[in-house]
């Protein structure tokens, strides 16, 4: 994956997150500032997703911890083999919102 493809892929990820949160009527606010996408919950806690262009990685930070993902086999997979979408669902649940990104 080159840098252009990386940015296009991440933009699609961010769009899917926003679409699914809205479609499932989650009570959250989404915001993008530069390479950072944040989801803010009712209690003001956040899930933060960062583009890491130099490494071509996607990083996720939340109450359940921090994860680094690389694009492998058409999916974002963490260093320890976890799927990005599963980790994001778990992160949202830890912040009080049940959402399905499948």
N, C-alpha and C positions, 0 to 999 in steps of 0.2 A: 504494500500500500504506500503510495506516495503522499506527500503533504496535502495536496489538493484533495485527493480521495479521502484522506483522514478528516479534513474539515467538513467535507460534504457528508460523510458518514455520521459525524458527531452532530451536525445540524439536524439530520434525520432522527437521531436518537432523541435529541432535545424536543423536537416537534412531536414525536410519539409520546413522550412523557407528558407534555402539556395536554395533548389531545385526550389521552386516557384519563388523566386526572379530572379534566373537565367533563368528559363523557360519563364518568362514574360519580360525578357530583361530589368530589372531595373538597373539603373546606380548607384549601391551601392557596397560597399565592406563589406564582413562579416569576422569576426574574433572571435576566441574562445581563451580565456585565463583562464584556470582553470574553475571556476564556472560561468564565465561571457561570454556571447555571445553578440557581438555588431554589429550593422548595421550602417555603416557610409555613409552618403549621400554626394552629390556633394558639398554642402556648408559646409562640415565638421561637420554638426550636427549629432547626433547619437540617435538611439534607443538602449537601453541597457536592456538585459534580463538576470536575475541572478537566479541561483539555490540557494535556501535557504534550505539546507539539514536538519538542526535542526528542522525546522518547516514543512518540506515536502511541501514547497511552491515554486511557480514560480513568480518572480517579474519582472515587466516591467516599465521602465522609459523612457519618451520622452517629447516632447513639450506639449503634451496634458495632462501630469501628470504622476503620479505613481500609479501602481495597484499591489495588491497582489492576487495571484490565488491559489486555492486549487483544487486538483483533486476530482471531484464529478460527479457521474453518467456518467463516461467515458468521461469527458471533464474538461478542466481547467476553473474554474469559479471564478470571483473576489468576494471580500467581499460584494459588492453591487449587485451581480447577473449578472455581465457582462461576456460574453464569451471572452476568450483569443484571439481567432482568429479575432473577430470583433474589439477588442481593438487594435490589432496589425495592422489591415488594416487602422484604423483611425489614428494611430500613423504614419504609413508610409505616408499617405496622407498629414498629417500636416507637414511632412518633404519633400513633393514635389514628392512623388512616388505613383502612383495608382497601387495597387496589390490586387489580390483576393486569399485568402488562403482557400476558401471553397472547 
